[in-house]
Amino acid sequence: MISLLSLSRPVQHHWWLAAGGSPHQLADLLGTPLRRTGAPATSLRELLLVFAPLPALEAATANPASRQARFRYLICFHRAGPRLSCWRRRPDGIGWQRRCGPMPLAGFVARFRAAPA
């Protein structure tokens, strides 16, 4: 599950990343260059375009899918740019554990993106 928050706007956005939603899967999605600029997404508008094909969640906490997610991501915008935090839910039921972050979005992509084939 991915949540996107902006300090300049009170609106929150939430999406479901299927097939396990691993950090590598999200980093590959975030690292895909935008057609218009050829660069990765860094602005709120650009990230909304990147996540547009994913299923949106109206109320992340009320959605049954959120209770079955293995990974949870939070992207927040700060003056220095977007920062990402990641948590993982272990199958043994001990709850959510921080996997990484908060870290710059570019750092997350560099750390978890699969090497090009």
Rosetta blueprint (number, residue, H / E / L):
1 M L
2 I E
3 S E
4 L E
5 L E
6 S E
7 L L
8 S L
9 R E
10 P E
11 V E
12 Q E
13 H E
14 H E
15 W E
16 W L
17 L L
18 A L
19 A L
20 G L
21 G L
22 S L
23 P H
24 H H
25 Q H
26 L H
27 A H
28 D H
29 L H
30 L H
31 G H
32 T L
33 P L
34 L L
35 R L
36 R L
37 T L
38 G L
39 A L
40 P L
41 A L
42 T L
43 S L
44 L H
45 R H
46 E H
47 L H
48 L H
49 L H
50 V H
51 F H
52 A L
53 P L
54 L L
55 P L
56 A E
57 L L
58 E L
59 A L
60 A L
61 T L
62 A L
63 N L
64 P H
65 A H
66 S H
67 R H
68 Q H
69 A L
70 R L
71 F E
72 R E
73 Y E
74 L E
75 I E
76 C E
77 F E
78 H E
79 R L
80 A L
81 G E
82 P E
83 R E
84 L E
85 S E
86 C E
87 W E
88 R E
89 R E
90 R L
91 P L
92 D L
93 G L
94 I L
95 G L
96 W E
97 Q E
98 R E
99 R E
100 C E
101 G E
102 P E
103 M E
104 P E
105 L H
106 A H
107 G H
108 F H
109 V H
110 A H
111 R H
112 F H
113 R L
114 A L
115 A L
116 P L
117 A L
